[in-house]
Amino acid sequence: MNTSFQRVAVVTGASAGIGLAAAKALAAQGWRIIAIGRNPQRTAAAEQEIRSVSSSDQVNMLQADLALMADAARLVDEIANLTDRVDVLINNAGGMASQKVITPEGLEENFAGNHLGPFLLTTRLLPLLRRAAKDAPKGSVRILNTSSDGSEMIPGMNLDDLQTFETYSNGLAYCSGKLANVLFARALAKRLQADGIVAHAFHPGTVGSNFFSHTDASVQERYRDMDKLTPEQGADTLIWLATDEEPGNSNGGYFYERKPRTPNPLVDDAALVERLWEVSEQLIAKAMA
């Protein structure tokens, strides 16, 4: 993709796995990288890895826990202090919890980290994304959500109990968050089409990464002997979505292995897409009150 300026990528979940792989690949292509991680030790190590392959030496590493809305809000301010534009926002942070945890803000930790934190981060970074879109080729400014085929595995989403307080299981909380990632991309696409901004979600495949170390014993056992992709293989579609011209010609899609993939049928429910946005705003406002 031809541009006459240095492009800026914000990558969450960049301290390990496909987030780190994507950040390194973009850094090697000359992008300015603003990477976010949660664990201090992994974050520091990741910064060195990204910087070691950067062709521009423009790398900033920030620390935040996106399950905490206060952290997500602080992160927006820190990013705005570093740059006046964001060309690509990669919402990659997330995971599956091993148990139910309620954050100090009263949110279910897994759903908050997988959807509500990224929702807050994205909506508050929209001014920087719109600024980039003013002088960038149409469709080149993008918001990319790392989802999962877990998004395809649930038949419904109860917006009156979005955090599954009444029906909680680790798997349901995870799948609900991953479905929310795809629904959120669809909602963003509708809102940002006129600005020339593209939003997509994707399924990376089963990746051998730090993801499984946080899951419960039954999940670890189920996937123990399964063949897994390397983080670099899992990040391939993400890097393609960020840099190739083809994904800029569509909006609100769901991808796997660089190809469109049929999402959960709920993604085509326009009323559900809009209602999820409203409920997400309400939950965040309550948590930050």
Disulfide bonds with the S-S distance in Angstrom:
none
